[in-house]
Amino acid sequence: MSQKTAIRHLILSMLIYGTIGLVRRMLPVSSAFLAMSRGFLGAGFLYLAMRIKRTRFSAAACRGSFRYLILSGMLIGLNWILLFESYQYVTVATATLCYYMAPVFVMLLSPLLLRERLRMVHMLCILLALMGMALLSGVFSFAGQVHPLGILLGLGAALLYASVILVNKKIPPMPAMEKTIIQLLFAGLSTLPYVWLRDSAPLSLTPQSICLLLLIGLIHTGIAYLLYFGAIPYLPARTVSVISYLDPLVAVLLSFTVLHEPLGITGFLGCLCILTACILVETIPATPKKGASL
């Protein structure tokens, strides 16, 4: 695959990810059921894709890492529940931007868990992101339009995703498809008991709901993951990090233009602060190079 093709595939995957909040708004199912369906459908689709390509699933490649794969899969399932629930309380833009605080949480936890030293520029990024969250949450506005529970759910999802990133750092190099299939499978399995206990009422799905569930499971998970993981080996990490922020930008644009959700000047400034801080976090090395000023 050429680098241009890889960039196109990565951009397409981000455009797909950016529409998931819009689709969630149209789905009258619980967040737990949606997370469970996404995990099982995504894992099944990727496994089927491997069989179509005549690629053998290598369980041996995962040996020794199952405990981390299971843990990260469970965290992914819980993370999806909180994110999907956040969409129910706040705008798609607000929920998505709260979720994209994950890199900042990773940076905050890295000194404790990974013994990585923070630089002054990283501390400034943290302050910028926190200022963005304050603006986005409406604490500087007296309108009271932002539901605090939606903010907490979005930040909880971000913290869980940050935990997934940190757990993944413990996993030795292994094939991306096998790793993703196992994680998605356990994301679905981890939500199954919650769905069983909480969604005890008979589930009535309309043809539209079934189509939307398949859309999230097959397109937003299966195809988007194939495009994303297929493109990563051909691109520099910094390019992947920057392009990944097309996802929240698309979500913000759809929230404002399609759903007509209010953003306001403070919300716009909050989005700008968070995106700027997160892009800087992703692109600035964790430890300074020799001779670097910051």
C-alpha positions in Angstrom: 0.0 0.0 0.0 1.3 3.4 -0.9 1.5 6.2 1.7 -1.2 8.2 -0.2 -3.6 5.2 -0.2 -2.9 4.7 3.6 -3.7 8.4 4.3 -6.9 8.1 2.3 -7.9 4.9 4.3 -7.0 6.6 7.6 -9.0 9.7 6.7 -12.0 7.6 5.7 -11.9 5.6 9.0 -11.9 8.9 11.0 -14.8 10.2 9.0 -16.7 7.0 9.8 -15.8 7.3 13.5 -17.0 10.9 13.6 -20.6 10.0 12.7 -21.1 7.4 15.5 -22.7 10.0 17.8 -25.2 10.9 15.1 -26.2 7.3 14.6 -26.4 6.7 18.4 -29.0 9.5 18.6 -31.3 7.6 16.3 -31.0 4.2 18.1 -33.7 3.6 20.7 -31.7 0.9 22.6 -29.8 1.0 25.8 -26.1 2.0 25.8 -25.1 -1.4 27.3 -27.0 -3.3 24.5 -25.4 -1.1 21.9 -21.9 -1.7 23.3 -22.5 -5.4 23.5 -23.8 -5.6 19.9 -20.8 -3.5 18.7 -18.3 -5.8 20.3 -19.8 -9.0 19.0 -20.6 -7.7 15.5 -17.1 -6.0 15.2 -15.3 -9.2 16.3 -17.3 -11.4 14.0 -16.8 -9.1 11.0 -13.0 -8.9 11.5 -12.8 -12.7 12.0 -14.8 -13.2 8.8 -12.5 -10.8 7.0 -9.5 -12.8 8.0 -11.1 -16.0 6.7 -12.0 -14.3 3.4 -8.4 -13.2 3.0 -7.3 -16.8 4.0 -5.4 -15.4 6.9 -5.2 -17.9 9.8 -6.1 -16.6 13.3 -2.9 -17.2 15.4 -3.8 -17.9 19.0 -0.1 -18.6 19.6 0.7 -15.0 18.8 -1.6 -14.0 21.8 -0.1 -16.4 24.2 1.1 -14.7 27.4 -0.9 -11.6 26.7 -4.4 -12.9 27.3 -4.8 -11.3 30.7 -4.0 -7.9 29.3 -6.2 -8.5 26.2 -9.1 -9.5 28.4 -8.7 -6.6 30.7 -8.4 -4.1 27.9 -11.5 -5.6 26.2 -13.5 -5.2 29.4 -12.4 -1.6 29.7 -13.4 -1.0 26.1 -16.9 -2.3 26.7 -17.4 -0.1 29.8 -15.9 2.8 28.0 -18.4 2.4 25.2 -21.3 2.3 27.6 -20.3 5.6 29.3 -19.7 7.3 25.9 -23.0 6.2 24.4 -24.8 7.2 27.6 -23.0 10.6 27.5 -24.6 11.3 24.1 -28.0 11.0 25.8 -27.3 14.0 28.2 -25.2 16.4 26.3 -24.6 17.4 22.7 -22.6 15.1 20.4 -19.9 17.8 20.2 -19.6 18.0 24.0 -19.6 14.2 24.6 -17.0 13.7 21.9 -14.6 16.4 23.1 -14.9 15.1 26.7 -13.9 11.7 25.3 -10.9 13.1 23.5 -9.5 14.1 26.9 -8.1 10.6 27.0 -4.5 11.6 25.7 -4.4 14.2 28.5 -5.3 11.5 31.1 -2.6 9.2 29.7 -0.1 12.0 30.1 -1.2 12.6 33.7 -0.9 8.9 34.6 2.3 8.2 32.7 4.7 9.5 35.4 3.0 7.2 38.0 2.5 4.1 35.8 5.1 4.3 33.1 7.7 6.4 34.9 7.8 8.9 32.0 9.0 12.4 32.9 6.7 15.3 32.0 8.1 18.4 30.4 6.9 21.9 30.9 5.2 22.0 27.6 3.1 19.0 28.6 2.0 20.7 31.8 0.9 23.7 29.7 -1.0 21.3 27.5 -2.8 19.9 30.6 -3.7 23.4 31.7 -5.0 24.3 28.2 -7.1 21.1 28.1 -8.6 21.8 31.5 -9.4 25.3 30.5 -11.1 23.9 27.4 -13.2 21.5 29.5 -14.2 24.4 31.8 -15.4 26.4 28.8 -17.1 23.4 27.2 -18.9 22.5 30.5 -20.5 25.9 30.7 -19.1 27.0 34.1 -18.4 30.4 32.6 -22.0 30.6 31.3 -25.1 31.2 33.4 -27.4 29.5 30.8 -27.2 26.2 32.5 -27.6 24.3 29.3 -24.9 21.6 29.9 -25.9 18.6 31.9 -23.1 17.8 34.4 -23.9 14.1 34.3 -23.2 14.0 30.6 -19.8 15.7 31.2 -18.9 13.2 33.9 -19.9 10.3 31.7 -17.8 11.6 28.8 -14.8 12.1 31.1 -15.4 8.7 32.6 -15.3 7.2 29.1 -12.1 9.1 28.4 -10.5 7.8 31.6 -11.4 4.3 30.7 -10.0 4.7 27.2 -6.8 6.1 28.7 -6.6 3.0 30.8 -6.9 0.9 27.7 -4.0 2.8 26.1 -1.9 2.2 29.2 -2.8 -1.5 29.4 -2.0 -1.9 25.7 1.5 -0.6 26.4 2.0 -3.8 28.5 1.2 -6.0 25.6 4.2 -7.1 23.5 4.1 -6.6 19.7 1.5 -8.9 18.1 -0.7 -9.0 15.0 -3.2 -6.1 15.1 -6.2 -8.2 13.8 -5.8 -11.0 16.4 -5.4 -8.4 19.2 -8.4 -6.4 18.1 -10.7 -9.4 17.6 -10.0 -10.6 21.1 -10.5 -7.2 22.6 -13.8 -6.6 20.8 -15.0 -10.1 21.8 -14.3 -9.4 25.5 -15.8 -5.9 25.1 -19.0 -7.6 24.1 -18.8 -10.3 26.8 -18.1 -7.8 29.6 -21.3 -6.0 28.9 -23.4 -9.2 28.6 -24.1 -9.5 32.4 -25.1 -5.9 32.6 -27.5 -6.2 29.6 -28.9 -9.4 31.1 -29.6 -7.8 34.5 -30.7 -4.3 33.4 -32.4 -4.9 30.1 -34.8 -7.6 31.4 -37.7 -6.2 29.4 -38.4 -7.8 26.0 -36.4 -6.1 23.3 -38.4 -4.9 20.3 -36.2 -3.9 17.4 -37.7 -2.2 14.4 -36.1 -2.8 10.9 -34.6 0.7 11.2 -33.0 -0.1 14.6 -31.6 -3.4 13.2 -30.1 -1.5 10.3 -28.5 1.1 12.6 -27.1 -1.6 14.9 -25.5 -3.3 11.9 -24.2 0.0 10.7 -22.4 0.6 14.0 -21.2 -3.0 14.4 -20.1 -3.6 10.8 -19.2 -0.1 9.4 -18.2 1.9 12.5 -16.4 -1.0 14.0 -15.5 -3.7 11.5 -14.7 -1.7 8.3 -13.4 1.4 10.2 -11.0 -0.9 12.2 -9.8 -2.6 9.0 -9.1 0.8 7.3 -7.4 2.1 10.5 -5.2 -0.8 11.3 -4.4 -1.4 7.6 -3.1 2.1 7.2 -1.1 2.5 10.4 1.9 0.4 9.3 2.5 2.6 6.3 2.3 6.0 8.1 4.5 7.8 10.7 3.0 7.9 14.2 2.8 11.7 14.1 0.8 11.6 10.9 -1.6 9.1 12.4 -2.0 11.2 15.6 -2.9 14.4 13.7 -5.3 12.8 11.2 -7.0 11.0 14.1 -8.4 14.4 15.2 -10.7 14.5 12.1 -13.0 12.3 14.2 -13.9 14.9 16.8 -13.9 17.7 14.2 -16.5 15.7 12.1 -18.5 15.1 15.3 -18.6 18.8 16.2 -19.6 19.8 12.7 -22.4 17.2 12.5 -23.6 18.3 16.0 -23.8 21.9 14.9 -25.1 21.5 11.3 -27.2 18.3 11.2 -28.5 18.1 14.8 -28.6 21.9 15.2 -27.2 21.5 18.7 -26.0 24.8 20.3 -22.3 25.4 20.7 -21.9 29.1 21.5 -18.6 31.1 21.6 -17.5 29.5 24.9 -18.2 26.0 23.5 -16.2 26.8 20.4 -13.3 28.1 22.4 -13.4 25.0 24.6 -13.3 22.8 21.5 -10.4 24.7 20.2 -8.4 24.5 23.5 -9.0 20.7 23.9 -8.1 19.8 20.3 -5.0 22.0 20.4 -3.8 20.5 23.7 -4.5 16.9 22.6 -2.7 17.4 19.2 0.3 18.8 21.0 0.3 15.9 23.5 0.3 13.4 20.6 3.0 15.1 18.6 5.5 16.3 21.2 7.9 13.6 22.4 7.5 12.5 26.0 11.2 13.1 26.8 13.2 16.1 25.5 15.8 15.5 22.9 19.3 16.6 23.7 19.6 20.4 23.3 15.8 20.9 23.2 14.6 24.0 25.0 11.4 22.5 26.5 
